[in-house]
Amino acid sequence: MVGFNKNWIVVTANMYLTGSSAESDFHFVRLWVFNKTDFYAGGTNVPTILMAETNSPKAFTLAPSLVYDDTVTNMHLLTAWNTNALRVYALTGQLGGEQLVATTNFPAAATNMAWVRRYDDRANFLFQALTNGSNTRVFAADDRISSPVIQRNGFLWCAHHIFLPFGPTIDLERTVVQWWQIQCETSSRNRSAELRSLTTTSRLRIPASR
């Protein structure tokens, strides 16, 4: 995934054991931080290479920001952390000396708005595809934030899809798109909401903030 601010171009990627994409073989999230001015000029400066946690609990799919505040020199990144919260990371420092900070800020929805984090064949969850009654399955992945975060006017905006309902037994019925507005200074949830389908046969997945 790619993000930027006035100083940097930031690329993030999930790193796995070579030749595997199994969840158990996930190692960590890696970041490449490029000097934006040098990059645009066709320069050859080596990017700063950083990584998130290597021991559990750890970030998975760390979404960088598209920073539209031209006076801001840092960047916030987000990851889905558990069944009702995200986690905020901060990229700070001077050019060439950047640091990734795993903050203790966890913007959270109310517990009665919790969600199931991933698709699971064992849940007997069948997505309707194209026409009602179809037996064609559509892979819906998980609750990761799969598009860059928007950082503007002191807020972070993001969207991802989640699985419902949440409960002691997994009996998934639907996906909804959930969006967040998070205050940068406090990392508190300012607003969040779910965009639900108007029909029981429609499913919403892989949203993006724009």
NUMILUM-713065 format. One record per atom (N, C-alpha, C): residue number from 1; residue in three letters; atom name; x, y, z. Coordinates in steps of 0.1 Angstrom, whole numbers, plus 5000, padded with zeros to 4 digits. Layout:
BEGIN
NODE  resi  resn  name  east  north    up
NODE   NUM   Ala    CA     X      Y     Z
...
//
This chain:
BEGIN
NODE  resi  resn  name  east  north    up
NODE     1   Met     N  5008   4988  5000
NODE     1   Met    CA  5000   5000  5000
NODE     1   Met     C  5009   5012  5000
NODE     2   Val     N  5004   5023  4994
NODE     2   Val    CA  5013   5035  4993
NODE     2   Val     C  5006   5047  4999
NODE     3   Gly     N  5013   5055  5007
NODE     3   Gly    CA  5008   5068  5013
NODE     3   Gly     C  5019   5078  5010
NODE     4   Phe     N  5015   5091  5014
NODE     4   Phe    CA  5024   5102  5012
NODE     4   Phe     C  5021   5113  5022
NODE     5   Asn     N  5031   5122  5024
NODE     5   Asn    CA  5029   5135  5030
NODE     5   Asn     C  5038   5144  5022
NODE     6   Lys     N  5041   5156  5028
NODE     6   Lys    CA  5049   5166  5020
NODE     6   Lys     C  5063   5162  5019
NODE     7   Asn     N  5068   5153  5028
NODE     7   Asn    CA  5082   5149  5028
NODE     7   Asn     C  5084   5135  5023
NODE     8   Trp     N  5075   5126  5025
NODE     8   Trp    CA  5077   5112  5022
NODE     8   Trp     C  5067   5105  5012
NODE     9   Ile     N  5072   5095  5006
NODE     9   Ile    CA  5064   5085  5000
NODE     9   Ile     C  5066   5072  5008
NODE    10   Val     N  5055   5066  5013
NODE    10   Val    CA  5056   5054  5022
NODE    10   Val     C  5050   5042  5016
NODE    11   Val     N  5057   5031  5015
NODE    11   Val    CA  5052   5019  5010
NODE    11   Val     C  5051   5009  5021
NODE    12   Thr     N  5040   5002  5023
NODE    12   Thr    CA  5039   4991  5033
NODE    12   Thr     C  5036   4978  5027
NODE    13   Ala     N  5040   4967  5033
NODE    13   Ala    CA  5037   4954  5028
NODE    13   Ala     C  5038   4944  5039
NODE    14   Asn     N  5030   4933  5038
NODE    14   Asn    CA  5030   4922  5048
NODE    14   Asn     C  5041   4913  5043
NODE    15   Met     N  5050   4908  5052
NODE    15   Met    CA  5061   4900  5049
NODE    15   Met     C  5058   4886  5054
NODE    16   Tyr     N  5059   4876  5045
NODE    16   Tyr    CA  5057   4862  5049
NODE    16   Tyr     C  5069   4854  5046
NODE    17   Leu     N  5069   4842  5052
NODE    17   Leu    CA  5079   4832  5049
NODE    17   Leu     C  5080   4830  5034
NODE    18   Thr     N  5092   4829  5028
NODE    18   Thr    CA  5093   4827  5014
NODE    18   Thr     C  5085   4816  5008
NODE    19   Gly     N  5077   4819  4998
NODE    19   Gly    CA  5068   4809  4991
NODE    19   Gly     C  5056   4806  4998
NODE    20   Ser     N  5052   4813  5009
NODE    20   Ser    CA  5040   4810  5016
NODE    20   Ser     C  5031   4823  5018
NODE    21   Ser     N  5018   4821  5019
NODE    21   Ser    CA  5009   4832  5023
NODE    21   Ser     C  5000   4827  5035
NODE    22   Ala     N  5004   4816  5041
NODE    22   Ala    CA  4996   4811  5052
NODE    22   Ala     C  4997   4821  5064
NODE    23   Glu     N  4986   4822  5071
NODE    23   Glu    CA  4986   4831  5083
NODE    23   Glu     C  4997   4828  5093
NODE    24   Ser     N  5000   4815  5095
NODE    24   Ser    CA  5010   4811  5104
NODE    24   Ser     C  5024   4815  5100
NODE    25   Asp     N  5026   4818  5087
NODE    25   Asp    CA  5039   4822  5082
NODE    25   Asp     C  5041   4837  5080
NODE    26   Phe     N  5031   4845  5085
NODE    26   Phe    CA  5032   4859  5085
NODE    26   Phe     C  5043   4863  5095
NODE    27   His     N  5052   4872  5091
NODE    27   His    CA  5063   4877  5100
NODE    27   His     C  5061   4890  5106
NODE    28   Phe     N  5059   4900  5097
NODE    28   Phe    CA  5058   4914  5102
NODE    28   Phe     C  5054   4923  5090
NODE    29   Val     N  5050   4936  5093
NODE    29   Val    CA  5048   4946  5083
NODE    29   Val     C  5061   4953  5081
NODE    30   Arg     N  5065   4955  5068
NODE    30   Arg    CA  5077   4963  5065
NODE    30   Arg     C  5073   4976  5058
NODE    31   Leu     N  5081   4987  5061
NODE    31   Leu    CA  5078   5000  5055
NODE    31   Leu     C  5091   5004  5048
NODE    32   Trp     N  5089   5010  5036
NODE    32   Trp    CA  5099   5017  5029
NODE    32   Trp     C  5096   5032  5028
NODE    33   Val     N  5104   5040  5034
NODE    33   Val    CA  5101   5055  5034
NODE    33   Val     C  5111   5062  5025
NODE    34   Phe     N  5105   5068  5014
NODE    34   Phe    CA  5113   5075  5004
NODE    34   Phe     C  5113   5090  5006
NODE    35   Asn     N  5124   5096  5004
NODE    35   Asn    CA  5124   5111  5004
NODE    35   Asn     C  5116   5115  4991
NODE    36   Lys     N  5105   5122  4993
NODE    36   Lys    CA  5096   5126  4982
NODE    36   Lys     C  5103   5135  4972
NODE    37   Thr     N  5110   5145  4977
NODE    37   Thr    CA  5117   5154  4967
NODE    37   Thr     C  5127   5147  4959
NODE    38   Asp     N  5135   5139  4965
NODE    38   Asp    CA  5145   5131  4958
NODE    38   Asp     C  5138   5121  4948
NODE    39   Phe     N  5128   5115  4952
NODE    39   Phe    CA  5121   5105  4944
NODE    39   Phe     C  5115   5111  4932
NODE    40   Tyr     N  5109   5123  4933
NODE    40   Tyr    CA  5103   5130  4922
NODE    40   Tyr     C  5113   5135  4912
NODE    41   Ala     N  5125   5138  4917
NODE    41   Ala    CA  5136   5143  4909
NODE    41   Ala     C  5144   5131  4902
NODE    42   Gly     N  5139   5119  4904
NODE    42   Gly    CA  5146   5108  4898
NODE    42   Gly     C  5159   5104  4906
NODE    43   Gly     N  5160   5108  4918
NODE    43   Gly    CA  5172   5106  4926
NODE    43   Gly     C  5174   5091  4930
NODE    44   Thr     N  5185   5089  4936
NODE    44   Thr    CA  5189   5075  4940
NODE    44   Thr     C  5191   5073  4955
NODE    45   Asn     N  5185   5082  4963
NODE    45   Asn    CA  5186   5080  4977
NODE    45   Asn     C  5180   5067  4982
NODE    46   Val     N  5187   5060  4990
NODE    46   Val    CA  5182   5047  4996
NODE    46   Val     C  5170   5050  5006
NODE    47   Pro     N  5159   5043  5005
NODE    47   Pro    CA  5148   5046  5014
NODE    47   Pro     C  5152   5041  5028
NODE    48   Thr     N  5145   5047  5038
NODE    48   Thr    CA  5146   5041  5052
NODE    48   Thr     C  5137   5029  5053
NODE    49   Ile     N  5142   5018  5058
NODE    49   Ile    CA  5135   5006  5059
NODE    49   Ile     C  5132   5003  5073
NODE    50   Leu     N  5119   5002  5076
NODE    50   Leu    CA  5114   5000  5090
NODE    50   Leu     C  5105   4988  5091
NODE    51   Met     N  5103   4983  5103
NODE    51   Met    CA  5093   4972  5104
NODE    51   Met     C  5085   4974  5117
NODE    52   Ala     N  5073   4969  5117
NODE    52   Ala    CA  5064   4969  5128
NODE    52   Ala     C  5068   4957  5137
NODE    53   Glu     N  5060   4954  5147
NODE    53   Glu    CA  5064   4944  5157
NODE    53   Glu     C  5066   4930  5150
NODE    54   Thr     N  5076   4923  5156
NODE    54   Thr    CA  5079   4909  5151
NODE    54   Thr     C  5073   4899  5161
NODE    55   Asn     N  5069   4903  5172
NODE    55   Asn    CA  5063   4894  5182
NODE    55   Asn     C  5048   4897  5184
NODE    56   Ser     N  5040   4888  5187
NODE    56   Ser    CA  5025   4890  5189
NODE    56   Ser     C  5023   4897  5202
NODE    57   Pro     N  5013   4906  5203
NODE    57   Pro    CA  5004   4910  5192
NODE    57   Pro     C  5011   4919  5182
NODE    58   Lys     N  5008   4919  5170
NODE    58   Lys    CA  5015   4927  5160
NODE    58   Lys     C  5005   4932  5149
NODE    59   Ala     N  5009   4943  5142
NODE    59   Ala    CA  5001   4948  5132
NODE    59   Ala     C  5001   4939  5120
NODE    60   Phe     N  4989   4939  5113
NODE    60   Phe    CA  4988   4932  5100
NODE    60   Phe     C  4981   4941  5090
NODE    61   Thr     N  4987   4943  5079
NODE    61   Thr    CA  4982   4952  5069
NODE    61   Thr     C  4981   4966  5075
NODE    62   Leu     N  4993   4973  5075
NODE    62   Leu    CA  4994   4986  5081
NODE    62   Leu     C  4991   4996  5070
NODE    63   Ala     N  4980   5004  5071
NODE    63   Ala    CA  4976   5013  5061
NODE    63   Ala     C  4982   5027  5063
NODE    64   Pro     N  4991   5032  5054
NODE    64   Pro    CA  4996   5045  5055
NODE    64   Pro     C  4985   5056  5051
NODE    65   Ser     N  4989   5068  5054
NODE    65   Ser    CA  4979   5079  5051
NODE    65   Ser     C  4983   5086  5038
NODE    66   Leu     N  4972   5091  5032
NODE    66   Leu    CA  4974   5102  5021
NODE    66   Leu     C  4972   5115  5029
NODE    67   Val     N  4983   5122  5031
NODE    67   Val    CA  4982   5134  5040
NODE    67   Val     C  4980   5146  5031
NODE    68   Tyr     N  4969   5153  5033
NODE    68   Tyr    CA  4966   5164  5025
NODE    68   Tyr     C  4967   5177  5033
NODE    69   Asp     N  4973   5177  5045
NODE    69   Asp    CA  4976   5189  5053
NODE    69   Asp     C  4991   5192  5050
NODE    70   Asp     N  4993   5203  5042
NODE    70   Asp    CA  5007   5205  5037
NODE    70   Asp     C  5016   5211  5048
NODE    71   Thr     N  5012   5213  5060
NODE    71   Thr    CA  5021   5217  5071
NODE    71   Thr     C  5024   5206  5080
NODE    72   Val     N  5018   5194  5078
NODE    72   Val    CA  5021   5183  5087
NODE    72   Val     C  5033   5175  5082
NODE    73   Thr     N  5042   5172  5092
NODE    73   Thr    CA  5054   5166  5089
NODE    73   Thr     C  5055   5151  5093
NODE    74   Asn     N  5044   5146  5100
NODE    74   Asn    CA  5044   5132  5104
NODE    74   Asn     C  5033   5125  5096
NODE    75   Met     N  5031   5113  5099
NODE    75   Met    CA  5021   5105  5093
NODE    75   Met     C  5015   5095  5102
NODE    76   His     N  5002   5093  5102
NODE    76   His    CA  4995   5083  5110
NODE    76   His     C  4992   5071  5101
NODE    77   Leu     N  4993   5059  5107
NODE    77   Leu    CA  4990   5046  5100
NODE    77   Leu     C  4980   5039  5109
NODE    78   Leu     N  4972   5031  5102
NODE    78   Leu    CA  4961   5023  5110
NODE    78   Leu     C  4962   5009  5106
NODE    79   Thr     N  4958   5001  5116
NODE    79   Thr    CA  4956   4986  5114
NODE    79   Thr     C  4943   4982  5122
NODE    80   Ala     N  4936   4972  5117
NODE    80   Ala    CA  4925   4966  5125
NODE    80   Ala     C  4931   4958  5135
NODE    81   Trp     N  4928   4960  5148
NODE    81   Trp    CA  4935   4954  5159
NODE    81   Trp     C  4927   4942  5166
NODE    82   Asn     N  4914   4944  5168
NODE    82   Asn    CA  4907   4933  5174
NODE    82   Asn     C  4892   4934  5169
NODE    83   Thr     N  4883   4929  5177
NODE    83   Thr    CA  4869   4928  5172
NODE    83   Thr     C  4861   4941  5174
NODE    84   Asn     N  4867   4951  5180
NODE    84   Asn    CA  4860   4964  5180
NODE    84   Asn     C  4869   4976  5180
NODE    85   Ala     N  4882   4974  5176
NODE    85   Ala    CA  4891   4985  5177
NODE    85   Ala     C  4902   4985  5166
NODE    86   Leu     N  4907   4997  5163
NODE    86   Leu    CA  4919   4998  5154
NODE    86   Leu     C  4931   5002  5163
NODE    87   Arg     N  4943   5002  5157
NODE    87   Arg    CA  4954   5007  5164
NODE    87   Arg     C  4961   5018  5156
NODE    88   Val     N  4966   5029  5162
NODE    88   Val    CA  4972   5039  5155
NODE    88   Val     C  4988   5038  5156
NODE    89   Tyr     N  4994   5039  5145
NODE    89   Tyr    CA  5009   5040  5145
NODE    89   Tyr     C  5013   5054  5140
NODE    90   Ala     N  5025   5058  5143
NODE    90   Ala    CA  5029   5071  5139
NODE    90   Ala     C  5043   5070  5133
NODE    91   Leu     N  5045   5077  5121
NODE    91   Leu    CA  5058   5077  5115
NODE    91   Leu     C  5063   5092  5117
NODE    92   Thr     N  5074   5093  5124
NODE    92   Thr    CA  5080   5106  5128
NODE    92   Thr     C  5095   5107  5124
NODE    93   Gly     N  5100   5118  5127
NODE    93   Gly    CA  5115   5120  5125
NODE    93   Gly     C  5119   5128  5113
NODE    94   Gln     N  5132   5131  5112
NODE    94   Gln    CA  5137   5139  5101
NODE    94   Gln     C  5139   5130  5089
NODE    95   Leu     N  5141   5136  5077
NODE    95   Leu    CA  5144   5128  5065
NODE    95   Leu     C  5156   5120  5067
NODE    96   Gly     N  5155   5107  5065
NODE    96   Gly    CA  5166   5098  5066
NODE    96   Gly     C  5168   5092  5080
NODE    97   Gly     N  5160   5097  5090
NODE    97   Gly    CA  5160   5093  5103
NODE    97   Gly     C  5147   5089  5109
NODE    98   Glu     N  5138   5085  5100
NODE    98   Glu    CA  5124   5082  5104
NODE    98   Glu     C  5123   5071  5114
NODE    99   Gln     N  5113   5071  5122
NODE    99   Gln    CA  5110   5061  5132
NODE    99   Gln     C  5095   5057  5132
NODE   100   Leu     N  5092   5045  5133
NODE   100   Leu    CA  5078   5040  5134
NODE   100   Leu     C  5075   5037  5149
NODE   101   Val     N  5064   5044  5154
NODE   101   Val    CA  5060   5042  5168
NODE   101   Val     C  5047   5035  5168
NODE   102   Ala     N  5046   5024  5175
NODE   102   Ala    CA  5033   5017  5178
NODE   102   Ala     C  5027   5024  5190
NODE   103   Thr     N  5018   5033  5188
NODE   103   Thr    CA  5012   5041  5199
NODE   103   Thr     C  5003   5032  5208
NODE   104   Thr     N  4999   5037  5219
NODE   104   Thr    CA  4990   5030  5228
NODE   104   Thr     C  4976   5035  5226
NODE   105   Asn     N  4973   5041  5214
NODE   105   Asn    CA  4960   5046  5210
NODE   105   Asn     C  4952   5036  5202
NODE   106   Phe     N  4941   5032  5208
NODE   106   Phe    CA  4932   5022  5201
NODE   106   Phe     C  4918   5027  5200
NODE   107   Pro     N  4915   5035  5189
NODE   107   Pro    CA  4902   5040  5187
NODE   107   Pro     C  4892   5028  5186
NODE   108   Ala     N  4881   5028  5194
NODE   108   Ala    CA  4873   5017  5196
NODE   108   Ala     C  4858   5020  5194
NODE   109   Ala     N  4851   5011  5188
NODE   109   Ala    CA  4836   5012  5188
NODE   109   Ala     C  4831   5006  5201
NODE   110   Ala     N  4818   5008  5204
NODE   110   Ala    CA  4812   5002  5215
NODE   110   Ala     C  4812   4987  5214
NODE   111   Thr     N  4812   4980  5225
NODE   111   Thr    CA  4813   4966  5224
NODE   111   Thr     C  4801   4960  5217
NODE   112   Asn     N  4789   4967  5218
NODE   112   Asn    CA  4777   4961  5211
NODE   112   Asn     C  4778   4964  5196
NODE   113   Met     N  4789   4970  5191
NODE   113   Met    CA  4791   4972  5177
NODE   113   Met     C  4803   4963  5172
NODE   114   Ala     N  4807   4953  5180
NODE   114   Ala    CA  4818   4945  5177
NODE   114   Ala     C  4815   4937  5164
NODE   115   Trp     N  4826   4932  5158
NODE   115   Trp    CA  4824   4924  5145
NODE   115   Trp     C  4833   4912  5145
NODE   116   Val     N  4830   4903  5136
NODE   116   Val    CA  4838   4891  5133
NODE   116   Val     C  4849   4896  5123
NODE   117   Arg     N  4861   4891  5126
NODE   117   Arg    CA  4873   4897  5118
NODE   117   Arg     C  4875   4891  5105
NODE   118   Arg     N  4871   4878  5103
NODE   118   Arg    CA  4875   4872  5090
NODE   118   Arg     C  4865   4862  5085
NODE   119   Tyr     N  4865   4860  5072
NODE   119   Tyr    CA  4856   4850  5066
NODE   119   Tyr     C  4861   4836  5070
NODE   120   Asp     N  4852   4827  5072
NODE   120   Asp    CA  4856   4813  5077
NODE   120   Asp     C  4847   4803  5071
NODE   121   Asp     N  4852   4794  5062
NODE   121   Asp    CA  4844   4784  5056
NODE   121   Asp     C  4836   4776  5066
NODE   122   Arg     N  4841   4774  5078
NODE   122   Arg    CA  4835   4766  5088
NODE   122   Arg     C  4822   4773  5093
NODE   123   Ala     N  4821   4786  5091
NODE   123   Ala    CA  4809   4793  5095
NODE   123   Ala     C  4797   4791  5086
NODE   124   Asn     N  4799   4784  5075
NODE   124   Asn    CA  4789   4782  5065
NODE   124   Asn     C  4783   4795  5060
NODE   125   Phe     N  4792   4804  5057
NODE   125   Phe    CA  4788   4818  5053
NODE   125   Phe     C  4788   4818  5037
NODE   126   Leu     N  4777   4819  5031
NODE   126   Leu    CA  4776   4819  5016
NODE   126   Leu     C  4773   4832  5011
NODE   127   Phe     N  4782   4838  5003
NODE   127   Phe    CA  4779   4851  4997
NODE   127   Phe     C  4771   4848  4984
NODE   128   Gln     N  4760   4856  4983
NODE   128   Gln    CA  4753   4855  4970
NODE   128   Gln     C  4761   4862  4959
NODE   129   Ala     N  4762   4856  4948
NODE   129   Ala    CA  4770   4862  4937
NODE   129   Ala     C  4761   4863  4925
NODE   130   Leu     N  4761   4875  4920
NODE   130   Leu    CA  4754   4879  4907
NODE   130   Leu     C  4739   4877  4908
NODE   131   Thr     N  4734   4866  4911
NODE   131   Thr    CA  4720   4864  4911
NODE   131   Thr     C  4716   4857  4924
NODE   132   Asn     N  4704   4860  4929
NODE   132   Asn    CA  4699   4854  4941
NODE   132   Asn     C  4698   4839  4940
NODE   133   Gly     N  4703   4832  4950
NODE   133   Gly    CA  4702   4817  4950
NODE   133   Gly     C  4715   4811  4943
NODE   134   Ser     N  4724   4819  4939
NODE   134   Ser    CA  4737   4814  4933
NODE   134   Ser     C  4745   4806  4944
NODE   135   Asn     N  4751   4796  4940
NODE   135   Asn    CA  4760   4788  4949
NODE   135   Asn     C  4775   4792  4947
NODE   136   Thr     N  4777   4803  4939
NODE   136   Thr    CA  4791   4807  4937
NODE   136   Thr     C  4796   4815  4949
NODE   137   Arg     N  4807   4811  4954
NODE   137   Arg    CA  4813   4818  4965
NODE   137   Arg     C  4822   4830  4961
NODE   138   Val     N  4821   4840  4969
NODE   138   Val    CA  4830   4852  4966
NODE   138   Val     C  4839   4853  4979
NODE   139   Phe     N  4852   4853  4977
NODE   139   Phe    CA  4861   4854  4988
NODE   139   Phe     C  4861   4868  4993
NODE   140   Ala     N  4859   4870  5006
NODE   140   Ala    CA  4857   4883  5012
NODE   140   Ala     C  4869   4886  5021
NODE   141   Ala     N  4879   4878  5022
NODE   141   Ala    CA  4891   4880  5030
NODE   141   Ala     C  4888   4883  5044
NODE   142   Asp     N  4891   4895  5049
NODE   142   Asp    CA  4890   4898  5064
NODE   142   Asp     C  4887   4912  5066
NODE   143   Asp     N  4889   4917  5078
NODE   143   Asp    CA  4886   4931  5082
NODE   143   Asp     C  4897   4941  5080
NODE   144   Arg     N  4908   4937  5073
NODE   144   Arg    CA  4919   4946  5072
NODE   144   Arg     C  4915   4958  5065
NODE   145   Ile     N  4923   4969  5067
NODE   145   Ile    CA  4921   4982  5060
NODE   145   Ile     C  4929   4981  5047
NODE   146   Ser     N  4922   4979  5036
NODE   146   Ser    CA  4929   4976  5024
NODE   146   Ser     C  4931   4987  5014
NODE   147   Ser     N  4929   4999  5019
NODE   147   Ser    CA  4932   5011  5011
NODE   147   Ser     C  4938   5022  5020
NODE   148   Pro     N  4946   5031  5015
NODE   148   Pro    CA  4952   5041  5024
NODE   148   Pro     C  4942   5049  5032
NODE   149   Val     N  4947   5054  5043
NODE   149   Val    CA  4939   5063  5052
NODE   149   Val     C  4940   5077  5047
NODE   150   Ile     N  4929   5085  5049
NODE   150   Ile    CA  4930   5099  5045
NODE   150   Ile     C  4933   5107  5058
NODE   151   Gln     N  4943   5115  5057
NODE   151   Gln    CA  4947   5124  5069
NODE   151   Gln     C  4945   5138  5064
NODE   152   Arg     N  4935   5145  5070
NODE   152   Arg    CA  4931   5159  5065
NODE   152   Arg     C  4925   5166  5076
NODE   153   Asn     N  4928   5179  5078
NODE   153   Asn    CA  4922   5188  5087
NODE   153   Asn     C  4922   5182  5102
NODE   154   Gly     N  4933   5176  5105
NODE   154   Gly    CA  4934   5170  5119
NODE   154   Gly     C  4926   5158  5122
NODE   155   Phe     N  4921   5151  5111
NODE   155   Phe    CA  4914   5138  5113
NODE   155   Phe     C  4919   5128  5104
NODE   156   Leu     N  4918   5115  5108
NODE   156   Leu    CA  4920   5104  5099
NODE   156   Leu     C  4906   5098  5095
NODE   157   Trp     N  4905   5094  5082
NODE   157   Trp    CA  4893   5088  5077
NODE   157   Trp     C  4897   5075  5071
NODE   158   Cys     N  4890   5064  5074
NODE   158   Cys    CA  4892   5052  5067
NODE   158   Cys     C  4879   5044  5067
NODE   159   Ala     N  4880   5033  5059
NODE   159   Ala    CA  4868   5024  5057
NODE   159   Ala     C  4874   5010  5055
NODE   160   His     N  4866   5000  5060
NODE   160   His    CA  4869   4986  5058
NODE   160   His     C  4856   4978  5060
NODE   161   His     N  4856   4966  5055
NODE   161   His    CA  4844   4958  5057
NODE   161   His     C  4845   4948  5068
NODE   162   Ile     N  4834   4945  5074
NODE   162   Ile    CA  4834   4936  5086
NODE   162   Ile     C  4823   4926  5085
NODE   163   Phe     N  4824   4916  5093
NODE   163   Phe    CA  4814   4905  5092
NODE   163   Phe     C  4805   4905  5105
NODE   164   Leu     N  4792   4903  5102
NODE   164   Leu    CA  4782   4903  5113
NODE   164   Leu     C  4773   4891  5112
NODE   165   Pro     N  4766   4888  5123
NODE   165   Pro    CA  4767   4894  5136
NODE   165   Pro     C  4778   4888  5144
NODE   166   Phe     N  4782   4895  5155
NODE   166   Phe    CA  4792   4891  5164
NODE   166   Phe     C  4785   4884  5176
NODE   167   Gly     N  4791   4873  5180
NODE   167   Gly    CA  4785   4866  5191
NODE   167   Gly     C  4793   4854  5195
NODE   168   Pro     N  4788   4846  5205
NODE   168   Pro    CA  4796   4835  5211
NODE   168   Pro     C  4797   4823  5201
NODE   169   Thr     N  4788   4823  5191
NODE   169   Thr    CA  4789   4813  5180
NODE   169   Thr     C  4790   4820  5167
NODE   170   Ile     N  4798   4814  5158
NODE   170   Ile    CA  4800   4820  5145
NODE   170   Ile     C  4789   4816  5136
NODE   171   Asp     N  4780   4825  5133
NODE   171   Asp    CA  4769   4822  5124
NODE   171   Asp     C  4768   4834  5115
NODE   172   Leu     N  4777   4837  5106
NODE   172   Leu    CA  4778   4849  5099
NODE   172   Leu     C  4766   4850  5089
NODE   173   Glu     N  4761   4862  5088
NODE   173   Glu    CA  4749   4865  5079
NODE   173   Glu     C  4753   4875  5068
NODE   174   Arg     N  4762   4884  5071
NODE   174   Arg    CA  4763   4895  5061
NODE   174   Arg     C  4777   4902  5064
NODE   175   Thr     N  4780   4910  5054
NODE   175   Thr    CA  4791   4920  5056
NODE   175   Thr     C  4785   4934  5055
NODE   176   Val     N  4792   4943  5062
NODE   176   Val    CA  4788   4957  5061
NODE   176   Val     C  4801   4965  5059
NODE   177   Val     N  4800   4977  5053
NODE   177   Val    CA  4812   4986  5053
NODE   177   Val     C  4812   4995  5065
NODE   178   Gln     N  4823   4996  5072
NODE   178   Gln    CA  4824   5004  5084
NODE   178   Gln     C  4834   5015  5081
NODE   179   Trp     N  4830   5028  5084
NODE   179   Trp    CA  4839   5039  5082
NODE   179   Trp     C  4842   5046  5095
NODE   180   Trp     N  4854   5052  5096
NODE   180   Trp    CA  4858   5058  5109
NODE   180   Trp     C  4863   5073  5106
NODE   181   Gln     N  4861   5081  5116
NODE   181   Gln    CA  4867   5095  5116
NODE   181   Gln     C  4874   5095  5130
NODE   182   Ile     N  4887   5097  5130
NODE   182   Ile    CA  4895   5097  5142
NODE   182   Ile     C  4903   5110  5143
NODE   183   Gln     N  4903   5115  5155
NODE   183   Gln    CA  4910   5128  5157
NODE   183   Gln     C  4925   5125  5159
NODE   184   Cys     N  4933   5132  5151
NODE   184   Cys    CA  4948   5129  5151
NODE   184   Cys     C  4954   5132  5164
NODE   185   Glu     N  4951   5143  5171
NODE   185   Glu    CA  4958   5147  5183
NODE   185   Glu     C  4956   5137  5194
NODE   186   Thr     N  4944   5132  5196
NODE   186   Thr    CA  4940   5123  5207
NODE   186   Thr     C  4938   5108  5202
NODE   187   Ser     N  4937   5106  5189
NODE   187   Ser    CA  4935   5093  5184
NODE   187   Ser     C  4921   5087  5189
NODE   188   Ser     N  4913   5096  5193
NODE   188   Ser    CA  4899   5091  5198
NODE   188   Ser     C  4890   5090  5186
NODE   189   Arg     N  4881   5081  5187
NODE   189   Arg    CA  4871   5079  5177
NODE   189   Arg     C  4861   5091  5177
NODE   190   Asn     N  4861   5099  5167
NODE   190   Asn    CA  4851   5110  5166
NODE   190   Asn     C  4838   5105  5161
NODE   191   Arg     N  4838   5097  5151
NODE   191   Arg    CA  4826   5091  5146
NODE   191   Arg     C  4829   5078  5139
NODE   192   Ser     N  4820   5069  5139
NODE   192   Ser    CA  4821   5057  5130
NODE   192   Ser     C  4807   5053  5127
NODE   193   Ala     N  4805   5045  5116
NODE   193   Ala    CA  4792   5041  5112
NODE   193   Ala     C  4793   5029  5103
NODE   194   Glu     N  4782   5022  5101
NODE   194   Glu    CA  4782   5011  5092
NODE   194   Glu     C  4773   5014  5081
NODE   195   Leu     N  4777   5011  5069
NODE   195   Leu    CA  4769   5012  5057
NODE   195   Leu     C  4763   4999  5053
NODE   196   Arg     N  4750   4997  5056
NODE   196   Arg    CA  4744   4984  5055
NODE   196   Arg     C  4737   4983  5041
NODE   197   Ser     N  4737   4971  5036
NODE   197   Ser    CA  4729   4968  5024
NODE   197   Ser     C  4714   4970  5027
NODE   198   Leu     N  4707   4974  5017
NODE   198   Leu    CA  4692   4976  5018
NODE   198   Leu     C  4685   4963  5015
NODE   199   Thr     N  4692   4953  5010
NODE   199   Thr    CA  4685   4940  5008
NODE   199   Thr     C  4693   4929  5014
NODE   200   Thr     N  4687   4918  5017
NODE   200   Thr    CA  4694   4907  5024
NODE   200   Thr     C  4703   4899  5015
NODE   201   Thr     N  4701   4901  5002
NODE   201   Thr    CA  4709   4893  4993
NODE   201   Thr     C  4721   4900  4988
NODE   202   Ser     N  4723   4913  4992
NODE   202   Ser    CA  4735   4921  4987
NODE   202   Ser     C  4745   4920  4998
NODE   203   Arg     N  4758   4921  4993
NODE   203   Arg    CA  4769   4921  5003
NODE   203   Arg     C  4779   4933  4999
NODE   204   Leu     N  4785   4939  5009
NODE   204   Leu    CA  4794   4950  5007
NODE   204   Leu     C  4808   4946  5011
NODE   205   Arg     N  4818   4949  5002
NODE   205   Arg    CA  4831   4945  5006
NODE   205   Arg     C  4842   4954  4999
NODE   206   Ile     N  4854   4954  5005
NODE   206   Ile    CA  4866   4961  5000
NODE   206   Ile     C  4863   4975  4997
NODE   207   Pro     N  4860   4983  5007
NODE   207   Pro    CA  4857   4997  5005
NODE   207   Pro     C  4870   5005  5004
NODE   208   Ala     N  4869   5018  5001
NODE   208   Ala    CA  4881   5027  5001
NODE   208   Ala     C  4876   5041  5005
NODE   209   Ser     N  4885   5048  5012
NODE   209   Ser    CA  4882   5062  5016
NODE   209   Ser     C  4887   5071  5005
NODE   210   Arg     N  4879   5081  5002
NODE   210   Arg    CA  4882   5090  4991
NODE   210   Arg     C  4878   5104  4995
//
